[in-house]
Amino acid sequence: MQLHTIRTTTRRKSVKRVGRGGKRGTYSGRGEKGQRKRAGHRIRPAARDIILKFPKLRGIKHKSRRPHTVVINVGDLEGLVKHAGATEVSRDLLVARRIMKKVTDLVKILGDGNLSVAVTVRGIPVSRQAREKIEKAGGTIAT
């Protein structure tokens, strides 16, 4: 097989050349003046104009896309437990005391402050310094 012997399997279709006189007349099926008569015309879709009018949220930094985060210090746990009358701190207790909005919010206990009451922390991430202070006060951390 050589290059000059290769033939296409599809028929060649000649592209209709518009605007050159002949049997179609001077306008050649394009009508008179206007955007659609011109070469390279492109009509803007109406959907694009509608999309541009929508308010933009502008990425992950927008407040509606960020998850609500809560930081609790070890010093705050003592007052929280005394007011609630419980020895266990969990996500449900934080939602009930209105410290968190939803159970699915992000929360972490950090090590600022002092703790003198034994507290059980259940299902909340704890920093290394907070873990040491909770265990020093006689509390436990359960996952």
C-alpha positions as CSV (number, residue, x, y, z in Angstrom):
1,M,0.0,0.0,0.0
2,Q,1.2,3.5,-0.9
3,L,-0.1,6.9,0.0
4,H,-1.4,7.6,-3.5
5,T,-3.4,4.4,-3.5
6,I,-5.4,5.1,-0.3
7,R,-9.0,6.2,-0.8
8,T,-11.5,7.6,1.6
9,T,-14.5,5.4,2.6
10,T,-16.8,8.5,2.9
11,R,-18.0,10.6,0.0
12,R,-16.7,14.1,-0.3
13,K,-19.3,16.8,0.2
14,S,-18.7,20.2,-1.3
15,V,-19.4,23.1,1.1
16,K,-22.0,25.5,-0.3
17,R,-20.3,28.8,-1.0
18,V,-22.8,31.6,-0.2
19,G,-22.7,35.2,-1.4
20,R,-21.1,34.8,-4.8
21,G,-24.0,35.4,-7.2
22,G,-25.4,32.7,-9.4
23,K,-28.8,31.1,-9.1
24,R,-29.4,32.3,-5.6
25,G,-29.2,36.0,-6.4
26,T,-27.2,38.7,-4.7
27,Y,-28.3,37.9,-1.1
28,S,-27.8,34.2,-1.7
29,G,-30.4,33.0,0.9
30,R,-29.0,35.1,3.7
31,G,-31.7,37.8,3.6
32,E,-30.9,41.5,3.7
33,K,-29.0,43.5,6.3
34,G,-28.3,42.2,9.8
35,Q,-26.1,40.1,12.0
36,R,-27.1,36.8,10.4
37,K,-26.1,38.1,6.9
38,R,-22.5,38.9,7.9
39,A,-19.6,36.5,7.8
40,G,-18.8,34.9,11.2
41,H,-22.1,35.9,12.8
42,R,-22.7,34.5,16.3
43,I,-25.9,35.2,18.2
44,R,-25.4,35.3,22.0
45,P,-27.6,32.7,23.7
46,A,-30.3,34.1,26.0
47,A,-29.3,31.6,28.6
48,R,-25.9,33.3,29.1
49,D,-27.5,36.6,29.9
50,I,-29.7,34.9,32.5
51,I,-26.7,33.2,34.1
52,L,-24.8,36.5,34.3
53,K,-27.7,38.0,36.3
54,F,-27.4,35.4,39.1
55,P,-25.7,36.5,42.3
56,K,-22.3,35.0,42.6
57,L,-21.0,33.2,45.8
58,R,-17.4,33.9,44.9
59,G,-15.7,30.7,45.9
60,I,-15.0,28.8,49.2
61,K,-14.2,32.0,51.2
62,H,-17.9,33.1,51.0
63,K,-19.5,32.7,54.4
64,S,-22.4,30.6,53.1
65,R,-20.0,27.9,52.0
66,R,-17.7,27.8,55.0
67,P,-18.6,25.3,57.7
68,H,-19.4,26.9,61.1
69,T,-16.4,26.3,63.4
70,V,-16.4,26.4,67.2
71,V,-13.3,26.5,69.4
72,I,-13.7,25.7,73.1
73,N,-10.9,26.1,75.7
74,V,-10.3,23.8,78.6
75,G,-11.0,26.8,81.0
76,D,-14.6,27.0,79.5
77,L,-15.4,23.3,80.2
78,E,-15.6,23.8,83.9
79,G,-18.3,26.4,83.7
80,L,-20.1,24.5,81.0
81,V,-20.3,21.3,83.1
82,K,-21.5,23.2,86.2
83,H,-24.3,25.0,84.4
84,A,-25.4,21.8,82.6
85,G,-25.2,19.6,85.7
86,A,-23.3,16.9,83.7
87,T,-19.9,15.4,83.8
88,E,-19.7,14.4,80.1
89,V,-19.1,16.9,77.3
90,S,-20.4,15.8,73.9
91,R,-21.7,17.5,70.7
92,D,-25.3,17.1,71.9
93,L,-24.5,19.0,75.1
94,L,-22.8,21.8,73.1
95,V,-25.9,22.1,70.8
96,A,-28.2,22.1,73.8
97,R,-26.2,24.9,75.5
98,R,-26.2,26.8,72.1
99,I,-22.5,26.8,71.8
100,M,-22.8,25.0,68.5
101,K,-25.5,25.6,65.9
102,K,-25.7,22.0,64.6
103,V,-24.3,18.7,65.6
104,T,-22.4,18.5,62.3
105,D,-20.4,21.8,62.9
106,L,-16.7,21.6,63.3
107,V,-15.5,21.8,66.9
108,K,-12.2,21.3,68.8
109,I,-11.1,21.7,72.4
110,L,-7.9,23.7,72.9
111,G,-5.7,23.9,76.0
112,D,-6.1,27.5,77.1
113,G,-7.2,27.9,80.8
114,N,-7.2,25.6,83.8
115,L,-9.5,22.8,84.8
116,S,-10.2,21.5,88.3
117,V,-13.2,19.2,87.7
118,A,-13.1,15.7,86.2
119,V,-14.7,15.8,82.8
120,T,-15.4,13.1,80.2
121,V,-15.1,14.4,76.6
122,R,-16.9,12.2,74.1
123,G,-16.7,12.5,70.3
124,I,-14.9,15.8,70.2
125,P,-11.3,16.4,68.9
126,V,-8.9,17.6,71.6
127,S,-5.5,19.2,71.3
128,R,-2.4,17.7,72.9
129,Q,-2.2,20.4,75.6
130,A,-5.9,20.1,76.4
131,R,-5.6,16.3,76.6
132,E,-2.9,16.7,79.3
133,K,-4.9,19.2,81.3
134,I,-8.1,17.1,81.2
135,E,-6.3,13.9,82.2
136,K,-4.4,15.8,85.0
137,A,-7.7,16.9,86.5
138,G,-8.9,13.3,86.5
139,G,-11.0,13.4,83.4
140,T,-11.0,11.0,80.4
141,I,-11.3,11.4,76.6
142,A,-13.5,8.9,74.7
143,T,-13.8,8.8,71.0
